[in-house]
Amino acid sequence: MSQEPNYKAELVGVFGHPVAENPTIVMQEAAFQAMNLNWRYLTIEVYPEYLADAFKGLRAMNFQGINLTIPHKVEVLKYLDEVAPDARLMGAVNTVRREGQRLIGENTDGKGFLRSLREDAKVDPQGKKVVVLGAGGAARAMTVELALAGAAHLTIVNRSPQRGQELAALLNEKTPTTAEFVPWDKTYAVPPDTDVLANATSIGLFPNVNDTPDVDYSTITARMTVCDVIPNPPNTPFLKEAVARGAKTLDGLGMLVYQGAIGFKMWTGLDAPVAVMREALAKAFAG
Ligand code: NDP
């Protein structure tokens, strides 16, 4: 980083509540430094009742963009000039970028998963049969992008039937794929023709790092690619079970890094230094 006086940096950041533990600053600041960009990423606590004011401030202060985390990903749609079609389908925005004075909503979570699937696991979703555990925000983002990328069939397995049914209906009605909902009221047996199995629930998230989804692990086979969204710790017991059955695995750290890398490109127009970002995050999680 240059030692010149820092008169004016470009600003981006994240609005959330709570937000103090959000790890994104670590990878974005590492990327700005590596690329010698005079940009700053700010972690900003915004209470739900002040989101409208926060957006006025963002426009007034000429921010280049912003990330949204809990609880703002849905509410934010009201304050945008435009929403990308995939984010509109998901009904959630995690990244806002600017085009001139217009604020445009995007969702990079599912895109990050897809890029990690393609680049880290070397799996093209086109024509694949995919089972997703969960029907929350992460599952919605992942399944919409998988469907738009040509996945042949999506199975949504979820504990609460309403959320699962709604997601399957959305995919059937608004995307080219076929989707079905399976209630998760007993141990889930993975169909033998599954190509990709993804845990998109919060099971296994710190501090409950030993919890595993209720799956019959003997039904996982070596033909499957098994993915987890949990980024910390990335080597989850779920993935360890899959490795024990000879499956290829993909952890949630890659998804997190790529969703940030895609946001970095939307903001700066430059290809993100992905390796630098991954290393910075892995180091922060290890510490
Ligand atoms: P949501 O709260 O929107 O959804 C949580 C999902 O997990 C729901 O489907 C919920 O089922 C299910 N679930 C939670 N606990 C259980 C349980 N004990 N048994 C069965 N199902 C359960 O959360 P998000 O979708 O936003 O996030 C999910 C996970 O994804 C989090 O751990 C988050 O950290 C991670 N994530 C990772 C990203 C990455 O880049 N790696 C990006 C975004 C999220 P139900 O509907 O029945 O309540």
Residues whose N, C-alpha, C, O or C-beta is under 5 A from the ligand:
A	BS01	NDP	D109 G134 A135 G136 G137 A138 A139 N158 R159 S160 R163 A200 T201 S202 I203 L205 V229 P231 G252 M255 L256
